[in-house]
Amino acid sequence: MSVDNFGSILKNLRTRAGLSQDDVAKKLAISRQSISKWELGMSLPDITYLVPLTKILNCEIEELLNLKRKDVDKVNDIKVIVKKNIKTKEYEELIKLYDNGDNNKSWVYHTVRFMNLDYNEMFFVVGLNGNELVSAANIQIHPEENDYYLVSDIAILDEYDNDEFRKHFLSTILTILKDLNCTKVGAFVDEDYKELYEKLGFTKVSDDFIFGTDKRSVSSNDKYYELIISQEYYCEEINKDTAKIIAYGLIKKKEKYSKDVPGYFKQTGPMLREYLMYKNTIENEKVYSIMNGKTICGYTSMYYEVDKNIYFRCDLKEEFLFKDLIKVATNKVKEFAEEIKMSKEVKSIIFYVNDNLLLKEEFEFYRKALIYCGFKTTDNVEFILN
């Protein structure tokens, strides 16, 4: 099953059925971003989702897997999609597209080689007219902030290079990034694209900027611009349905990263769901779903203890480790503290970054996110907000 073909087939069938990505995601009890990634060709669904998809979309399994691609996102019959694992033919087309000398050939070679080895950190967005690659842009994820993306090295074949297509191509890139929960886009912009970027809301930040390991200087003539993308982050009180989705996602994450320990008690999805629901019934304790639109990103819990401190916790799904989600949860625990203060003394809000609460793989993210939200620490374990 081809990633690219499946994405277009799924989008066509969903549109034909009159369903939104949210509708399909809700019926499958998964996030809307998962549906978006399938349609963009960034991943394939687990095989267990195929039969439920045929029922939701009212189609046969053969139609879902074998239907030929139909054009989507048209401007002069050009499709705009994500490309991650670059094959030989696509590599040769990228060489042709970026052919401005040996330096660009070398850049394409090293970029594709790196991307094919570890393509979670970088990908191309390309424009296709049939099977012909007519445009491309390189997209990087910031090494320390996975909701911060860089757009660079846009190239368009001469016969397609006009203001209408440039605007469509870049606008579609921004739509793709928003679906990936991006909150900030950086771009190295040359003079020829300056007006377009500014019309789309980008503002110039610097003549010389470092994005992770990628640096462009004044001598390259590219200026660094940024755009803030608004995401609908908020917290809502947990209920039976959201607790089920949260429990499934977090147990799946822990099973992926945690090693089996003999004699260790392993929590199941139903157990975690009931635990979250129970915590929300206890006096001076609250549990909230952390949301992006209709997508559940994780949960936050908070409770007041006899030592007059409020103990605070967040646990986000693997694909939603964004500091602004921790900020939303921090604002919610501040509201909780104000309510408690109406009848009790509150000393501090405390968040522990340790093995009892989080996976070790996530420690550094939570530490940086908590400091970003105003917490202080002396030992990198206990984070305090006064």
C-alpha positions in Angstrom: 0.0 0.0 0.0 1.6 3.3 -1.1 1.6 6.1 1.5 0.9 8.8 -1.1 -1.8 6.9 -3.0 -3.6 5.9 0.2 -3.7 9.5 1.5 -5.4 10.8 -1.7 -7.8 7.8 -1.8 -8.8 8.4 1.9 -9.4 12.1 1.3 -11.5 11.5 -1.8 -13.6 8.8 0.0 -14.0 11.0 3.1 -15.1 14.0 1.0 -17.5 11.8 -1.0 -19.0 10.6 2.3 -19.5 14.2 3.5 -17.3 13.7 6.5 -14.7 16.0 8.1 -11.4 14.7 9.5 -12.9 15.3 12.9 -15.9 13.1 12.1 -13.7 10.2 11.0 -11.3 10.6 14.0 -14.1 10.6 16.5 -15.6 7.4 15.0 -12.1 5.7 15.2 -11.4 7.2 18.7 -8.1 8.8 17.5 -6.9 12.3 17.0 -7.7 14.4 13.9 -4.0 14.9 13.4 -3.7 11.1 12.7 -6.3 11.4 9.9 -4.5 14.5 8.6 -1.1 12.6 8.5 -2.7 9.7 6.6 -4.2 12.1 4.0 -0.9 14.0 3.7 1.0 10.9 3.0 3.1 11.2 6.2 2.1 7.8 7.7 -0.2 4.8 7.1 -2.9 3.6 9.5 -2.5 0.4 11.5 -4.1 -2.5 9.6 -6.7 -2.8 12.3 -8.3 0.5 11.2 -8.9 -0.6 7.6 -12.2 -2.4 8.1 -13.6 0.3 10.4 -12.6 2.8 7.8 -14.6 1.0 5.0 -17.7 1.0 7.2 -17.3 4.7 8.1 -16.7 5.7 4.5 -19.2 3.3 3.0 -16.8 1.7 0.6 -15.2 -1.7 -0.2 -11.7 -2.6 1.1 -10.6 -2.9 -2.5 -11.7 0.6 -3.2 -9.9 2.0 -0.2 -6.6 0.3 -1.1 -6.6 0.3 -4.9 -8.4 3.5 -6.1 -6.2 5.6 -8.3 -5.2 9.0 -7.1 -7.4 11.9 -8.0 -6.2 15.5 -8.1 -6.5 17.5 -4.9 -5.4 21.0 -3.9 -5.5 22.1 -7.6 -3.8 25.1 -9.1 -3.2 24.2 -12.7 -3.7 20.5 -11.8 -0.9 20.6 -9.3 -1.1 18.5 -6.1 0.7 19.7 -3.0 1.8 16.8 -0.6 4.3 15.8 2.0 7.3 13.7 0.9 9.4 12.0 3.5 11.3 8.9 2.3 12.8 10.0 -1.0 13.2 7.3 -3.7 15.7 7.4 -6.6 13.4 8.9 -9.2 12.3 11.6 -6.7 15.9 12.3 -5.8 16.8 12.8 -9.5 13.8 15.2 -9.9 14.9 17.2 -6.8 18.4 17.5 -8.3 16.9 18.8 -11.5 14.6 21.3 -9.6 17.5 22.7 -7.5 20.1 22.6 -10.3 22.0 25.8 -9.8 25.4 24.3 -9.6 27.5 21.8 -7.7 26.7 23.3 -4.2 23.0 22.7 -4.6 23.5 19.2 -5.9 25.6 18.5 -2.8 22.9 20.0 -0.6 20.2 17.8 -2.1 22.3 14.7 -1.7 23.1 15.4 2.0 19.6 16.5 2.8 17.9 13.4 1.2 20.5 11.1 2.8 19.9 12.6 6.3 16.1 12.6 5.8 16.0 8.9 4.7 18.0 7.9 7.8 16.0 9.9 10.3 13.0 11.5 8.5 11.1 12.5 11.7 13.1 15.7 11.8 12.9 16.9 8.2 10.7 16.4 5.1 9.9 18.0 1.8 6.6 19.5 0.7 6.3 19.1 -3.1 4.0 20.1 -5.9 3.2 17.4 -8.5 1.6 17.8 -11.9 0.7 14.2 -12.6 4.0 12.4 -11.8 6.2 15.4 -12.6 7.7 17.2 -9.6 7.3 20.9 -10.2 8.0 22.5 -6.8 9.6 21.7 -3.5 10.3 23.2 -0.1 12.5 21.8 2.7 10.9 21.7 6.1 12.8 21.2 9.4 11.6 20.6 12.9 13.5 22.6 15.5 15.7 20.2 17.6 14.4 21.5 20.9 10.9 22.7 20.1 8.8 20.3 18.1 6.0 22.8 17.5 8.5 25.1 15.7 9.2 24.5 12.0 11.5 26.0 9.4 10.6 26.6 5.8 13.5 27.0 3.5 14.9 26.4 0.0 11.7 26.8 -2.1 12.2 25.9 -5.7 9.7 26.0 -8.6 10.2 25.0 -12.2 10.3 28.1 -14.4 7.1 27.2 -16.4 5.1 27.0 -13.2 6.7 29.9 -11.4 4.0 32.6 -11.1 2.5 34.7 -8.2 -0.7 32.6 -8.1 1.2 29.3 -7.7 3.7 30.7 -5.3 0.9 31.9 -3.0 -0.9 28.6 -3.3 2.2 26.5 -2.6 3.3 28.5 0.5 -0.3 28.8 1.8 -0.7 25.0 1.5 2.6 24.5 3.4 1.3 26.6 6.2 -2.0 24.6 6.3 0.0 21.3 6.5 2.2 22.7 9.4 -0.9 23.8 11.3 -2.3 20.3 11.0 1.0 19.1 12.5 0.3 21.4 15.6 2.9 23.9 14.6 2.7 27.2 16.5 5.7 29.1 15.0 7.1 29.0 11.5 10.6 30.3 10.7 11.7 31.0 7.1 14.8 32.1 5.3 13.5 34.5 2.7 15.2 36.0 -0.3 14.2 39.3 -1.8 12.2 37.7 -4.6 9.8 36.1 -2.0 9.8 39.0 0.6 6.4 40.5 -0.5 4.6 37.2 -0.5 5.8 36.2 2.9 4.8 39.6 4.4 1.3 39.3 2.8 0.9 35.9 4.5 1.7 37.5 7.9 5.4 36.8 8.3 7.6 39.5 9.9 11.3 40.0 9.6 13.3 39.0 12.8 16.9 39.1 11.8 19.5 39.2 9.1 21.5 36.4 10.7 19.7 33.6 12.6 20.4 30.1 13.8 17.7 27.5 13.6 19.1 24.5 15.3 22.2 23.7 13.3 21.0 25.6 10.2 22.5 29.1 9.9 22.1 31.7 7.1 24.1 34.9 7.3 23.8 38.3 5.7 26.1 37.3 2.9 23.5 34.7 1.7 21.0 37.6 1.2 18.3 35.5 2.9 16.6 37.2 5.9 15.0 35.4 8.7 11.2 35.8 9.1 8.7 34.3 11.5 5.0 33.6 11.6 3.0 32.7 14.7 0.2 30.1 14.0 -2.7 30.2 16.4 -3.7 26.8 17.9 -6.9 26.3 19.9 -5.3 25.0 23.2 -7.5 24.8 26.3 -8.4 22.5 29.2 -11.8 20.9 29.9 -12.9 18.8 32.8 -12.4 15.1 32.0 -15.3 12.8 31.3 -15.7 9.1 30.6 -15.1 9.4 26.8 -12.1 11.6 27.0 -10.6 9.5 29.9 -10.9 6.4 27.7 -9.0 8.1 24.8 -6.3 9.6 27.1 -5.8 6.2 28.8 -5.4 4.3 25.6 -2.9 6.9 24.2 -0.7 7.1 27.3 -0.7 3.3 27.9 0.4 2.8 24.3 3.2 5.4 24.8 4.5 3.8 28.0 4.4 0.3 26.4 6.5 1.6 23.6 9.2 3.1 25.8 9.1 1.3 29.1 11.0 -2.0 29.6 9.4 -5.0 31.3 10.5 -5.2 34.9 9.9 -8.6 36.7 7.2 -8.2 39.4 6.3 -4.7 38.3 2.6 -3.9 38.3 1.6 -2.9 34.8 -1.4 -0.5 34.5 -3.9 -1.2 31.8 -6.0 1.2 29.7 -9.3 0.6 31.6 -7.5 0.9 34.9 -6.0 4.2 34.0 -9.4 5.4 32.7 -11.1 4.5 36.0 -8.3 6.1 38.0 -8.6 9.4 36.2 -12.4 9.4 36.7 -12.0 8.6 40.4 -9.5 11.4 41.0 -12.0 13.9 39.7 -14.5 12.9 42.4 -12.1 13.7 45.3 -12.5 16.9 47.2 -9.7 19.5 46.4 -8.6 17.5 43.3 -9.3 18.1 39.6 -8.4 16.3 36.3 -8.7 18.0 32.9 -8.2 17.0 29.3 -5.7 19.1 27.5 -7.2 19.9 24.1 -6.2 21.4 20.7 -9.6 22.0 19.1 -11.4 18.7 19.3 -8.1 16.7 19.6 -7.2 15.3 23.0 -3.5 15.9 23.7 -3.2 14.5 27.2 -4.3 15.4 30.7 -3.4 17.5 33.7 -4.2 16.7 37.3 -3.9 18.9 40.4 -4.7 18.4 44.1 -4.3 20.3 47.4 -2.4 18.5 50.2 -2.3 18.9 54.0 1.2 20.5 53.7 -0.7 23.5 52.0 0.9 22.9 48.6 -0.8 22.1 45.3 0.7 19.2 43.5 0.5 19.5 39.7 1.0 16.9 36.9 0.8 16.8 33.1 1.1 13.8 30.9 1.0 14.5 27.1 0.8 12.1 24.3 4.0 11.5 22.4 3.0 13.6 19.4 1.9 16.6 21.6 5.0 17.5 23.6 4.5 21.2 23.1 5.5 23.8 25.8 2.3 25.9 25.1 0.2 22.9 26.1 2.0 22.9 29.5 1.4 26.7 29.6 -2.4 26.1 29.2 -2.3 23.5 32.0 -0.3 25.9 34.2 -2.9 28.6 33.7 -5.6 26.0 34.8 -3.7 25.1 37.9 -3.3 28.8 38.8 -7.1 29.1 38.5 -7.4 26.0 40.8 -5.1 27.7 43.3 -7.2 30.8 43.4 -10.3 28.8 44.1 -8.5 26.9 47.0 -7.2 30.2 48.4 -10.8 31.3 49.0 -10.9 28.9 52.0 -7.4 27.6 52.6 -3.8 28.8 52.6 -1.7 27.9 49.5 2.1 28.0 49.7 3.2 26.8 46.3 2.4 24.8 43.2 4.8 21.9 42.8 5.5 19.7 39.7 7.9 16.7 40.1 9.9 15.6 37.0 10.9 12.0 38.0 10.4 8.3 37.3 7.2 8.2 39.3 5.3 10.5 36.9 7.0 10.6 33.5 9.1 8.6 31.0 12.8 9.4 31.2 12.8 10.2 27.5 10.5 13.2 28.3 12.4 14.7 31.3 14.2 17.4 29.3 11.0 18.5 27.6 9.1 19.0 30.8 12.0 20.7 32.5 12.3 23.3 29.8 8.5 23.7 29.5 8.1 24.3 33.2 10.8 26.9 33.3 9.1 28.5 30.3 5.9 28.7 32.4 7.7 30.4 35.3 8.6 27.5 37.6 11.9 27.5 39.5 14.1 24.5 40.4 17.3 23.8 42.2 17.6 20.1 41.5 15.9 19.6 38.2 13.3 17.3 39.9 11.1 19.6 42.1 9.7 22.6 40.1 8.0 25.3 42.2 5.7 28.1 41.2 5.0 30.6 44.0 
